[in-house]
Amino acid sequence: MKNVFDIVKLNECCGCGACVNVCPKGALTYSTDEFGFYRPQIDVSKCVSCGLCVHVCPECNDFFVNRSSEVYAAINKNGEVLKRSASGGIFYALAESVIAEGGFVFGATLDENFQVKHVCVDKIIDLPLLQKSKYVQSFVGDSYKIALNKLKEGKKVLFSGTPCQVAAMKSFAGKWNGNLILVEIVCHGVPSQKFFKDYLDNLNKKTHGIKDYVFTYKRRILNGMNKYISFTTKKDKTFVKNWPQDSYNVFFMEAKNYQECCYSCKFANAERVADLTLCDYWNWELFHKKDFPACSTLSGICVNTKQGFLALEKIISKLDIVKSSYENLSAYNGCLIKPTLRPESRDAFLNEWLSEGYASLENKYEHSNRLRMLKSRLLMIIPEKLKLWIHGLRHGN
């Protein structure tokens, strides 16, 4: 029986860690490649060729997938939950429901060392750890093993992550999937923890140290679909920036720093592997202007399985929700249709980072994009309703 290294090339690996979790002999452990993306490494002297790593690998297997039976636009009715959420607060409602039934929730957090990693939460008070987006590859650790043990104990488990991580959990759970709810977050691609650390090191030098960082900050409950980042220095000064003002977020939006397999992601299409798919509902005003207050930050929900429908049904009373369509939701959310396009400059960009350092990338961006950065500062000053009015004029509304 072959092992995963016989089938998957390292640049095809998504770094989900399922193979590391399943290996009964400890032959597989976590490592990183030159760009800092998580990869398995093998001690061939311990490998017994059992094939379990191949069985759970999302890149090696074809999954039973579903086309979304129902698509919704939705927002959490609780304003405080909404303000803490990246978009519409749907994940929080789902997670809260599972914990209320004595279950466990797995998702990505940004820890005190600014590392993005998967953790398990079983108290509602700890759910804010899992809220908001983190634009970094998450270190899954032994989350699959922990989740499987909970399932074997008869506990409910909600596992959230990128589609490849969710696919890994699906194959890892196998027949123990009766109490498992899989929630995938639509993903453009992931930068590495190493790249993020270099960005933070550069930011620390400029600010004399930061103690808090938020990838998707909301200035108010009715924040619109704006994407702000926020960080607080050790001197308790908080900065809020529009994404074009911040080099890391620009590089992410331009897809220059993703791992190689993200550009050919097998899960970026209309056939979904999770029970529920969640995403930002970009340009929702074009389709649901009369259904929600102006400046709302909406989520799109794709219900892909009966398990997903039952999970959503339990939280309906906590949401303002209307039916939508996959066509409308995917019109401005391309990774529901196909993977992110690979920039021609991707390799040169990452190699320059390795040779010259992050500060060099940032200096070049800021030098050549002064007007863009100024425009983004001005946009933060313009009232949200005025921006929506201008947006409506441009789209003929």
C-alpha positions in Angstrom: 0.0 0.0 0.0 1.3 3.4 -1.0 1.7 6.3 1.4 0.6 9.9 0.7 4.1 10.9 -0.4 3.9 8.4 -3.3 0.8 10.1 -4.7 0.7 13.8 -3.7 3.5 16.2 -4.7 4.4 18.7 -1.9 3.2 21.6 -4.1 -0.2 19.9 -4.4 -0.5 19.4 -0.6 -3.0 21.8 1.1 -1.3 21.3 4.5 -4.5 20.2 6.2 -2.7 17.8 8.5 -5.2 14.9 8.2 -2.4 12.5 7.4 -0.4 13.5 10.5 -3.5 13.0 12.6 -4.3 9.5 11.3 -0.9 7.9 11.2 -0.9 5.1 13.9 2.9 4.9 14.0 3.8 8.6 14.3 5.7 8.3 11.0 4.2 11.6 9.8 4.8 14.9 11.6 4.3 18.6 10.7 6.9 20.6 8.9 6.9 23.7 6.7 8.2 24.4 3.2 10.5 27.3 2.2 7.6 29.7 2.2 6.3 28.6 5.5 3.3 26.5 4.4 2.5 23.5 6.6 3.5 20.2 5.1 3.9 16.7 6.4 7.3 15.0 6.7 7.8 11.3 6.9 10.1 9.0 8.8 10.2 6.1 6.4 11.7 3.9 9.1 8.3 4.1 11.0 6.0 3.8 8.0 4.2 0.4 7.7 2.5 1.3 4.5 -1.0 0.9 6.0 -2.5 3.5 3.6 -4.5 5.4 6.2 -2.8 8.7 5.2 -4.0 8.2 1.6 -7.5 7.3 2.8 -8.0 10.7 4.6 -6.1 13.0 2.3 -8.5 15.5 0.6 -6.2 15.7 -2.4 -6.2 11.9 -3.0 -9.9 11.3 -2.7 -13.1 12.1 -4.5 -15.9 13.1 -2.2 -19.6 12.7 -2.2 -20.5 16.3 -3.0 -23.8 18.2 -3.2 -25.0 21.2 -5.2 -26.7 23.7 -2.9 -30.4 22.9 -2.5 -31.1 26.3 -0.9 -29.3 29.6 -0.9 -30.0 32.4 1.6 -29.0 36.0 2.4 -29.0 36.4 6.1 -27.9 38.5 9.1 -27.9 37.9 12.9 -30.5 39.9 14.8 -28.2 40.4 17.7 -26.3 43.6 17.1 -23.4 42.8 19.4 -22.9 39.4 17.8 -23.0 41.1 14.4 -20.3 43.7 15.3 -18.0 40.9 16.5 -18.5 38.9 13.3 -16.7 39.2 9.9 -20.0 39.4 8.0 -23.5 38.3 9.1 -22.9 36.4 12.3 -24.2 33.1 11.0 -21.3 31.0 12.3 -21.9 32.3 15.8 -25.5 31.3 15.8 -24.7 27.8 14.5 -21.9 27.4 17.1 -24.0 28.7 19.9 -26.7 26.2 19.1 -24.3 23.2 19.1 -22.7 24.3 22.4 -26.2 24.7 24.0 -26.8 21.0 23.2 -23.6 20.0 25.0 -21.5 19.9 21.8 -18.1 21.1 20.7 -17.0 23.7 18.1 -13.7 23.6 16.2 -12.5 26.7 14.3 -9.5 29.0 13.7 -8.4 31.5 16.3 -5.5 34.1 16.4 -3.7 33.3 19.7 -1.7 35.5 22.0 1.4 34.8 19.9 -0.4 35.9 16.7 -0.5 32.3 15.4 -3.6 31.2 13.5 -4.5 27.7 14.7 -7.6 25.5 15.2 -9.0 25.1 18.7 -11.9 23.4 20.3 -14.5 25.5 22.2 -17.3 24.2 24.4 -18.4 27.4 26.2 -20.4 30.2 24.6 -18.3 32.8 26.3 -15.3 31.5 24.3 -16.9 31.7 20.9 -15.5 35.2 20.1 -12.1 33.4 19.8 -13.5 31.8 16.6 -15.3 34.8 15.2 -13.9 37.0 12.3 -11.8 35.9 9.4 -8.1 35.1 9.7 -6.2 35.5 6.4 -3.5 33.0 7.2 -3.2 29.2 6.8 -4.5 27.7 10.1 -2.4 25.1 12.0 -4.9 22.3 12.6 -2.7 20.4 15.0 -4.5 17.3 16.3 -8.0 18.8 15.9 -9.3 15.9 13.7 -8.3 13.3 16.3 -10.0 15.3 19.1 -13.1 15.9 17.1 -13.3 12.2 16.2 -13.0 11.2 19.9 -15.9 13.5 20.7 -18.0 12.0 18.0 -17.3 8.5 19.3 -18.5 9.7 22.7 -21.8 10.6 21.1 -21.2 14.4 21.3 -22.2 16.9 18.7 -19.4 18.5 16.8 -19.3 21.5 14.5 -16.1 21.7 12.5 -15.4 24.8 10.6 -12.6 25.8 8.3 -11.5 26.1 4.7 -13.1 23.7 2.2 -9.9 21.5 2.2 -9.8 21.3 6.0 -13.5 20.5 6.1 -13.1 17.8 3.4 -10.3 16.3 5.6 -12.5 16.2 8.6 -15.2 14.6 6.5 -13.0 11.7 5.4 -11.4 11.5 8.9 -14.7 11.0 10.6 -15.8 8.3 8.3 -18.8 6.4 9.6 -18.8 8.6 12.8 -20.5 11.5 11.0 -24.1 11.3 12.5 -23.4 14.1 15.0 -21.0 16.1 12.8 -21.9 19.4 11.2 -19.4 20.6 8.6 -19.2 24.3 7.9 -16.9 25.6 5.3 -15.9 29.2 4.8 -15.5 30.2 1.2 -11.8 30.6 0.7 -9.7 32.6 -1.9 -6.5 31.0 -0.8 -4.1 31.2 2.2 -0.8 33.0 3.0 1.6 31.3 5.3 2.1 31.9 9.0 5.7 32.8 8.2 4.7 35.5 5.7 2.2 36.9 8.3 4.9 36.9 11.0 7.3 38.9 8.8 4.5 41.4 8.2 3.9 41.7 11.9 7.6 42.0 12.7 7.8 44.9 10.3 4.6 46.4 11.8 6.2 46.0 15.3 9.2 48.0 14.2 7.0 50.8 13.0 4.8 51.0 16.1 7.1 49.9 18.9 5.0 46.7 19.4 1.5 45.6 18.9 -0.7 43.6 21.3 -3.9 43.0 19.3 -4.7 42.5 15.6 -8.1 42.1 13.8 -8.3 41.1 10.1 -11.9 42.2 9.7 -12.7 45.1 11.9 -16.2 46.7 12.0 -16.4 50.4 13.0 -20.1 50.0 13.7 -22.9 47.4 13.5 -24.1 48.8 10.1 -20.6 48.6 8.7 -21.5 47.9 5.1 -19.4 45.4 3.2 -16.2 47.4 4.1 -13.0 45.5 4.9 -11.0 47.3 7.6 -8.0 46.0 9.6 -7.3 47.1 13.1 -4.3 46.8 15.4 -3.6 48.1 18.9 -0.1 49.0 20.0 1.5 48.2 23.4 0.9 51.9 24.2 -2.9 51.3 23.8 -3.2 53.3 20.6 -5.6 51.7 18.1 -5.2 52.1 14.3 -8.0 51.3 11.8 -7.1 51.1 8.1 -9.0 50.5 4.9 -7.5 47.4 3.2 -5.7 49.3 0.5 -3.7 51.1 3.2 -2.3 47.9 4.5 0.3 46.0 2.4 -0.5 42.5 3.8 -4.2 42.8 3.0 -3.4 44.1 -0.5 -1.1 41.2 -1.2 -3.8 38.9 0.0 -6.5 40.5 -2.1 -4.2 40.3 -5.1 -3.6 36.6 -4.4 0.2 37.0 -4.6 1.0 35.0 -1.5 -1.2 31.8 -1.5 0.1 28.3 -1.3 0.4 26.7 -4.8 -2.5 24.3 -4.5 -5.0 27.1 -3.8 -4.8 28.2 -7.5 -6.1 24.8 -8.6 -8.4 24.1 -5.6 -10.7 21.2 -6.3 -13.2 22.5 -3.9 -13.7 25.9 -5.5 -16.8 25.1 -7.6 -20.6 24.7 -7.3 -20.3 21.2 -5.8 -19.8 21.6 -2.1 -18.3 19.1 0.4 -19.7 20.7 3.6 -23.2 20.7 5.1 -23.2 24.5 5.0 -21.2 27.0 3.1 -20.8 30.5 4.5 -19.4 33.6 2.8 -19.7 37.3 2.5 -22.6 38.4 0.3 -20.9 40.9 -1.9 -23.1 43.5 -3.6 -26.2 42.1 -2.0 -27.9 45.4 -2.6 -28.3 44.5 -6.3 -30.5 41.6 -5.3 -31.9 42.3 -1.8 -32.0 46.0 -1.4 -35.5 46.0 0.0 -34.9 43.0 2.4 -32.2 44.5 4.7 -31.3 47.8 6.2 -28.8 49.9 4.2 -25.2 49.4 5.2 -25.8 45.8 6.5 -23.0 43.3 6.4 -24.6 40.2 4.9 -23.7 36.6 4.8 -24.5 34.1 2.1 -25.6 30.7 3.2 -25.6 27.6 1.0 -27.5 24.6 2.4 -25.9 21.5 0.8 -27.2 18.6 2.9 -30.1 17.5 5.1 -27.7 17.9 8.1 -27.1 21.5 7.0 -30.8 22.2 6.7 -31.5 20.8 10.2 -28.7 22.9 11.6 -30.0 26.1 9.9 -33.6 25.4 11.0 -32.5 25.5 14.6 -31.3 29.1 14.4 -33.8 30.6 12.0 -35.4 32.6 14.8 -32.1 34.4 15.5 -31.7 35.5 11.9 -33.2 38.0 9.4 -33.1 35.7 6.4 -34.5 35.6 2.9 -34.1 33.2 0.0 -31.5 34.0 -2.6 -29.9 32.1 -5.4 -26.5 30.5 -6.1 -26.3 32.5 -9.3 -26.6 35.8 -7.5 -24.4 34.9 -4.6 -21.6 33.6 -6.8 -21.8 36.6 -9.2 -19.4 38.5 -6.9 -17.9 35.6 -5.1 -15.9 33.8 -7.7 -14.5 31.0 -5.6 -18.0 29.5 -5.5 -17.4 28.8 -9.2 -13.6 28.4 -9.8 -10.3 28.8 -8.0 -8.5 32.1 -7.7 -6.4 33.0 -10.8 -2.7 32.5 -10.2 -0.8 35.8 -10.7 2.1 35.5 -13.1 4.2 37.4 -10.6 3.5 35.0 -7.7 6.8 33.1 -7.7 8.9 36.3 -8.2 6.9 38.0 -5.4 7.5 35.3 -2.9 11.2 34.8 -3.9 11.7 38.5 -3.5 10.2 38.3 0.0 12.6 35.5 0.9 15.7 37.3 -0.4 14.8 41.0 0.4 12.5 40.7 3.4 8.9 42.0 4.0 9.9 45.6 4.4 11.1 45.7 0.8 7.8 44.5 -0.5 5.9 47.0 1.6 8.1 49.9 0.6 7.7 49.2 -3.1 3.9 48.9 -2.7 3.6 52.2 -0.7 5.9 54.1 -3.1 3.9 53.1 -6.2 0.4 53.3 -4.7 0.3 56.6 -2.9 -2.8 57.8 -4.7 -4.6 54.6 -4.0 -3.8 54.7 -0.3 -4.9 58.4 -0.1 -8.2 57.5 -1.9 -8.8 54.7 0.6 -8.2 57.1 3.6 -10.7 59.5 2.1 -13.3 56.8 1.6 -13.2 56.1 5.3 -14.3 59.6 6.0 -17.3 59.6 3.6 -20.5 58.6 5.3 -21.6 55.0 4.5 -25.0 56.1 3.1 -23.4 58.5 0.7 -21.1 55.8 -0.6 -24.2 53.5 -1.1 -26.0 56.3 -3.0 -22.9 56.7 -5.3 -22.8 52.9 -5.7 -26.5 52.9 -6.6 -25.9 55.6 -9.3 -23.1 53.6 -10.8 -25.3 50.5 -11.0 -28.4 52.2 -12.1 -30.4 51.8 -8.9 
